[in-house]
Amino acid sequence: MTGTEGTDGTEGTDGTTGGTTRGAAGDAPAGTALTHVDARGVARMVDVSAKEVTARSATAEGWVRTTPQVVALLRGEGVPKGDAVAVARIAGIQAAKRTPDLVPLCHPVGVHGVDVEIEVHDAGVRVEATVRTADRTGVEMEALTSVVVACLTMVDMVKAVDRGASITDVVVTAKSGGRSGTWTRG
């Protein structure tokens, strides 16, 4: 098995450059091979040094499913621990900046902006995070981490009232910038 440089400018799975992507799976077409493993299946950090710095953004969302009692508290007097929405928002912003410390092969990027929106709905709490950068790689992991940590914080804030609160449906909903351009979940 040999790997060569991917169409996104990343180093190939065997450390060479030039040509089409071939991953640990053998003859996988470009965009279908795992980029964080070499031809032997060993984890590696992708070399993005040859990629151009471009403006990039990513948006992710997730839900905390909870009880009508918690929803009423969030819409009214609040939960026993305090302002759950504000604490979760700050946690999400902080998490986006700390993503490479949590996700081992995630590149440290300059996080230039993070917006965390938290909406209380009848079915629970929807969290959406948008992360922006001007760098050589995208910020999808930062957006996902932001959402997950904001949701975890919300669960921590409401667990005294709802021990069964759960985190669901965490997904990237959009990204822009870089070689692959704009993508939106359909």
N, C-alpha and C positions, 0 to 999 in steps of 0.2 A: 504494500500500500504506500502510495506517495501522496503528499499534499502539497499544494502550491498556493500562491497568494490568492486570497479571495477577491472578488470584484469590489469589495468595500475597502481594499487597500490593506487588509490585515495580513500578517504573516501566515503562511500556510502551516498545515499540521506537522510538516516535517522540518520546518524552519527555513524553507526556501521561499523564493518569491517569483512571481510571474506565472500567468496562465489562469486556470479555473480552479475553483475550490474542490478539494477532495478531502473528506473527513475520515474519521476512524471507521466509518461505515463502508469505505471503499469508493465505489463509483457514484456517490451521491452528487446530484447537481448542485450548482451554486445556490446558497441560501437554505439548503436542507441539511448540511452537515453541522455537527456540534463544533463550535469554534473554540471552546475552552478545554478541549482534550486533543492530545496529539495522536499520531497514527497508532500508538500503542495503548491508547485509552487513558493516558496519564494527564491529570489536570495541569493546565498552564494558563498563564495570563496572556491574553492576546496582545500583540505588539501593535499599538495604534499610532506610533511615532510618524509614519508616513502619511497619515490622514490629515486633511486640511481642517483647520479650526473654522467652524461655522456656528451660527446661532442655532440652537436646538431647544426643543421643549418636549415635555411629555406630561400627559394627564392620566391619572388613575382614579378609580373610585372603589368604594367598599361600603358595606352596611354593618351596623350593629343591630341585630334583631333583639328586641326587648319587649317588656310588658306595657300594656296601656297605662299602668300606674307610673312607670318610669317616664313615659312620654309626657304624661300630665305634669309630673314634677319638673321635667326639663322645660316645658312650656310655661310653667308657673313659678312656684317658690324655689325651685332648685332641689338638688339631691343633697343628702347629709354632708358630703365632703366639700361642697362648694360649687363654683361655676364650672361644671363639667365641660361645657362647650369651649370656654376659653382655655382651660387646661389642656384639652385634647388638641386644640388648634396649635398651641405653642409646642406641644410634644411632637406633632407632625412636622412642624418647621424644623425643629431641632433634629429629628430623625433623618430628614433629607440630607442634612449636612454631615451626618455621621454614617451614612450608608456604607462606605468602603471599610469601616471598622466592623461591620456586621456581616457583609456579604464578601467572602474572601477573595474572589477574583474580579470584583467590581473595581474599575479604575477610579482613583480619586479625581474628581473634576471640580472646577470652580463653580459652585452653585451660586448663580447670580440673582435668582429670585425664586421664592416659594410662596404660593397662595394656597391656603387650606380653607375650604368652604365646608361648613358643617350645617346640615339641615335636619331639623326634627320633623319626622313624618309620622303618620299614624302607626306604621309598621315598625318603626325604629328610627335610627339615625343614619343618614347618608353622609359619607365623608368623601370629598373630592380634593385631590391635590394636583397642582400644576407646578412643575419645576422647570426653570429656564437656565441656560448656560450658553457660553460661547467657548466651545472646546472641541476636542478631536473625537469624542464619543458621546453617545446619547445619555439621557437622564431618566430612562424608564425605571431602572432599579431604584433611583432616588424617589420617584413619584410613588412607586409601590410601597417602599419602606415608609414613606411619610404617611400613607393611608393606613397601613397595618399598625403602626405605632400610635397614630391618633385613635384608631379603633380600640387597640389594647388599653389605651388610657381611658377611653370612654367606658369600657367594661370595668376597669378598676374603679372609676368614679361612681358607677351605678350598682356595683355588686352587693352593696348592703341592702338594696331594695330588690334586686333581681339577680340571684345567683345563677340563673340559667341564660343570661345574656350571651349571645353568640355573634361571632364575626363571620360574614358570608360575602360571596360575590366580589372578591377583590380582583380587579382586572385593570390592565392598561386600556384606556378608551381612545387615546390619540397620541400621536407623536409627530414632530416635524423637524426638519433640518437634516443635514448629513446627506450622504450619497443616496439613501433610499427615499428621501423626500418626505412627503406628508402621508400619514396613514391614520385612518379613523375606523374604529370598530363598527361593523355594520349592524 
